[in-house]
Structure formats: structure tokens, C-alpha cells
Amino acid sequence: MSSTVDVDIARIMIRRGLLPADRFIVCNGFKPAGSSYAANILQLRALRHKTLPVIEDLSELPPLVKSELHFGVGLRLKTYGRHPSIEAMDNANSRFGLDLDSLWKAADYIAAAPNLDLTLFHAMVGSQILSEEDFIERLTPGIEIYARMRQRAPTLRIFDFGGGMPAPMTLDFDFDYHLFVRLLLTKLSDVCGRYNVPVPDVMGEFGRYTTSEHGAHLFKIITAKENGSKLPWYIIDGSIMSSFPDSWALQEHFIVLPLNHLDKPFQQVQLGGITCDSDDVYPPKTSHSPLYLPVETDDLHIGFFSIGAYQEMLGGVGGSKHCVVPEAYELLIDRDENGRYQFQILPGQSKTDVLENLGYQLTP
Ligand SMILES: Cc1ncc(COP(=O)(O)O)c(C=O)c1O
């Protein structure tokens, strides 16, 4: 988890029997002394033995020591990105994790604290990393530091490689998960062998990988327009930039497929949102990937797939969107205990919701 509300969610999950006592609760994120997150973690620890705070900053340690509760703790290394050497990694410009000097200080502080055991080492090196070899190269400085730290801290036993595990966001996705795991275990084994320390248990934090395929967004093409632009415009009944901020902000791609007219000829097109914003287009402006859709646009529907991670955040759920476009209806698909699909429709925003969000009083 990453913030104080997550602690409350963990508590609800415990109450509902969804979080068995043998599961670790790994507490990432900033938790300075005096913050509600720090206090909430201490309360959760009273309920759950396996609550494991991961330290982002030295100032997060004193509240744990003062609590006199026994904690296994993790240390997060400042290593986001790609660094040719350990020295270069230490100069990285990242707000996450401890530089090497602070890391060793934190390890000493934990060793001296009677109620803390150094248990986990966290090295997160990026998100949506598309090459297995690149992923391993990014992790290598962290693995070296893990092994050195293990020589001094015999309680250390988990290497947490954090986020970064990619999800299929384009049709040519070919990341080989088995190969990645093989390369990671081999690297850990080689480096730990060199330092003469046991190999760790390996943990990952699968954000995008877990959630991206849980969401798709369906649109209708409301009009097709040929106005001498480089490609025909297909205008959708919603907004690309509001629905998928990462496509315009980070030039990210999603899997876009037609839902009907699949038997018709296809042509290369560009999509436009219904808003007034010139950036409300897809493929992203800097993209070289062509988008093909059916020539037939009468009642054409399309889907944006793999949108379950990190989208729809800017306006927030139930918030005000760009050009006051109301939030879409949601269709929840689940399976019952007999394996049958269950469907539930959650209403989107009405015009009234949008107007009231903006402060217009519609009732006198
Ligand atoms: C500490 C930490 N772990 C895991 C993740 C998930 O990353 P990803 O979506 O790349 O799996 C994040 C995302 O920002 C994070 O900050």
C-alpha cells in the first residue's frame, strides 16, 4: 500500500476475511513522523504481525522504534531509472528511496533498534519496462547492494524488485515473463554467490500487470470526416484525453480494436475526441504506429483495451472532466460460483451531476 487510506482498506479486508494472517502487508510510500499514514501503520501493526513498512527516508524510522512494537522493515534504494554503475545510480534525480549513505545509516539504525529486523530490500527501477534484458540491467546495481547488505544483516531475506512488470498495451507486445524470471533468478544467484550470501526470496509489486486488463472503454464513432487532413478523422462519442490521460501526457498506446464491421475493408485513420482540445486525438501525436479501422462507420463501435491501470485519474471518479463531458456508464462483468457471467450496470454521470459538480444550483 502507499497511503493512509490503503491502511483503512487493509483493515476492511481483514474484517472481511480477505487478508489471511500469513500475508505480508507491505507499506510503501512516504510516512514521515507525525503523518496520519505513520500513525495508521502503527495501529495496523497492533492488529497484524506481518505489517512491513518500507523506509523511504531516515525520518520514518524513529516512530517505529519509539512504538516498541516488533517490526520487520524494508529499505528502499534510490535507483529509479537506468544507471551504468552504482556510483551513477547514487546521483540519480529521484524522490524515491534512500541514497547509499542514508541506506547504510538506516541499516545501522535498524540493527541497533531492539524492536526492528531488516527483512526486505526494495529496488524499483521503472514502470512498463518492455525488455527483459533492460529490466535486469536496471536491477543489477540494486542486486549488488542487496548482497552487500545481506553480508551485514542476516535477517535480510526478501529482494523486492518493485513495479516495472509490463502489461500488453500494443498488439506487438512480446515481453517474455518466463525469460525475465529466469534472468532475474540467475543474476541473483550469480551476485549472491560472488558475495557468499544466500539467495533471497523474491517479491514483486505488480501494479499495471495486475490491473491493466481489468478495464476497457467502448465508444461509438459518431461521424467520419475527410477534410484534407493526412488521414480521415473518426470522431468518438467521448474524450480520449479525459479517459486515457497517459495517451496525450505520456504518448502511451493502448490496444484499439473495432467491435463490429470486422468483415469490411479497413483503412488507416485517426481518432478525435468530442472535446474542443486539439490534443484530444489518438494515436498520440508523436506516434509512428498506424491505426486501422473499418471503412464502414455506420454504427461502428470501437474498444480501447488494457486501460485498467492509471487512467481516469485526472478528473477523478465522479469528477469534472474536460469540456464537461459526462463520465460514461460502467459495465461490471464478474463470474458467479457456477462460472456464469454476471453483468451489472453502474450509471455514469448525468448532466445534472456535472452541473452540480461545477457549483450550478439546479434546484431553486
Ligand atoms: C512502490 C511502488 N510499487 C509498485 C508500483 C507499481 O508499478 P507498476 O505499475 O510498474 O507495476 C508503484 C507505482 O508507481 C510504486 O510506486
PDBQT file of the ligand as one rigid body, heavy atoms in Angstrom, charges set to zero:
ROOT
HETATM    1  C1  LIG A 401       6.344   1.478  -4.748  1.00  0.00    +0.000 C 
HETATM    2  C2  LIG A 401       5.611   1.058  -5.975  1.00  0.00    +0.000 A 
HETATM    3  N1  LIG A 401       5.467  -0.260  -6.214  1.00  0.00    +0.000 NA
HETATM    4  C3  LIG A 401       4.795  -0.692  -7.294  1.00  0.00    +0.000 A 
HETATM    5  C4  LIG A 401       4.221   0.185  -8.191  1.00  0.00    +0.000 A 
HETATM    6  C5  LIG A 401       3.503  -0.378  -9.375  1.00  0.00    +0.000 C 
HETATM    7  O1  LIG A 401       4.267  -0.163 -10.528  1.00  0.00    +0.000 OA
HETATM    8  P1  LIG A 401       3.882  -0.906 -11.900  1.00  0.00    +0.000 P 
HETATM    9  O2  LIG A 401       2.559  -0.372 -12.336  1.00  0.00    +0.000 OA
HETATM   10  O3  LIG A 401       5.004  -0.544 -12.824  1.00  0.00    +0.000 OA
HETATM   11  O4  LIG A 401       3.829  -2.376 -11.627  1.00  0.00    +0.000 OA
HETATM   12  C6  LIG A 401       4.348   1.570  -7.988  1.00  0.00    +0.000 A 
HETATM   13  C7  LIG A 401       3.758   2.511  -8.946  1.00  0.00    +0.000 C 
HETATM   14  O5  LIG A 401       4.018   3.685  -9.004  1.00  0.00    +0.000 OA
HETATM   15  C8  LIG A 401       5.057   2.023  -6.841  1.00  0.00    +0.000 A 
HETATM   16  O6  LIG A 401       5.232   3.327  -6.607  1.00  0.00    +0.000 OA
ENDROOT
TORSDOF 0
